[in-house]
Amino acid sequence: AYERFLGVRELGGRRDAASVAELVRRLEDPHPLVVAGAVTTLGESGQKEFLQHVAPMTTHKHPVVRRDACEAVGRLGNPLGVAFLVKALEDADGLVRRGAVRALAAFPKAPEARAALLAALDDKDPGVALVSHECLQEITGKPDVARTREAWAEILK
């Protein structure tokens, strides 16, 4: 599996049809490390049209793949990905929810993203709430806001 992972990572930066087809094919690999590598590589491309391949991985059976898919959606910058990230905030795994929060910060102008970041401040996992707070600080440029939903709601209105 590690050799296949390295193989998909080596495809980073290539835009030819054969390389892209290989990355997409590896999204079906039985090993989550390989799938995560393919998702990450596609996300690093910045090609908005790759959302069609990356977004479905936000519901993969393995949490690392789901987290990496969320982060890849953010890196792709396709606003159609926001809905997948908002849905990922319902994931049972805090790792995935943290990834979704980080990715939502890539869409600071999207009202759905801002609302989701605000809601994530009340997440049961304190790590998710903290990441949401940090992302809100980053996208607003306001470092001195209390880490509460009420304080941020006042800033974001």
HELIX and SHEET records of a PDB file:
HELIX    1   1 TYR A    2  GLU A   10  1                                   9    
HELIX    2   2 ALA A   17  ARG A   26  1                                  10    
HELIX    3   3 PRO A   32  GLU A   44  1                                  13    
HELIX    4   4 LYS A   48  PHE A   50  5                                   3    
HELIX    5   5 LEU A   51  VAL A   54  1                                   4    
HELIX    6   6 ALA A   55  THR A   59  5                                   5    
HELIX    7   7 PRO A   63  LEU A   76  1                                  14    
HELIX    8   8 PRO A   79  GLY A   81  5                                   3    
HELIX    9   9 VAL A   82  ALA A   88  1                                   7    
HELIX   10  10 GLY A   94  LEU A  104  1                                  11    
HELIX   11  11 PRO A  111  ALA A  120  1                                  10    
HELIX   12  12 PRO A  126  THR A  140  1                                  15    
HELIX   13  13 ARG A  149  LEU A  156  1                                   8    
END                                                                             
